[in-house]
Amino acid sequence: MSRENVRVRRTRKLLREALIELIEERGFEAVTVGRVTERAMVSRAAFYRNYRDKYHLVEQIFDDAMNELLTDIDTASAATRWAAFFEHIAAHDRFYRAMLGKDGSSWFATRMRASLSEMTVAHLAPLAATDLVPTVLGGMFVQTITWWLDHGRPVPPAEISAEAARLASAVMRAATVQS
């Protein structure tokens, strides 16, 4: 690995950590690029070499985490995928708690709902005459995650994933009955 790649990875890590700390302290809306770079002790130029703005930084954190997760569980069963998903949420607890919490970002919650809705579409082919069912499921999953984090993760990832899967199945059954 070249020295530059190590420097870039270090800069990105510092910026990501600074962003999460500032969201926890001040809320997403109060976070500025200047505050992030000051906290991370990197220049604004370093920030802009990597990201367009704070939204792009958040998108990259989320996209990288989801790509890592999806690569790891690509061939797993549905139950294993959901358990791995909630293990991923637990592993990145600070990020998701900051972004989905009361001082988080409605923009991020909307983005996450859309991503989760897209993930469900592949499993709904016969039901998806409209986008209502995937939209409902995406919202349900984000609310499940938010509840789980807000309550200090009271049950293990496998248990909350099983409960979310049970609720999703009920929604899909109800959609099938209505079709």
Salt bridges, closest charged atoms under 4 A:
GLU17 OE2 - LYS13 NZ 3.10
GLU21 OE1 - ARG39 NH1 3.08
GLU24 OE1 - ARG94 NH2 2.80
GLU25 OE1 - ARG39 NH2 2.77
GLU59 OE1 - ARG52 NH2 3.84
GLU59 OE2 - ARG111 NE 3.81
ASP63 OD1 - ARG111 NH2 2.63
ASP64 OD2 - ARG16 NH2 2.70
ASP93 OD1 - ARG97 NH2 2.80
ASP93 OD1 - ARG153 NH1 3.06
ASP103 OD2 - LYS102 NZ 3.18
GLU163 OE2 - ARG166 NH2 2.54
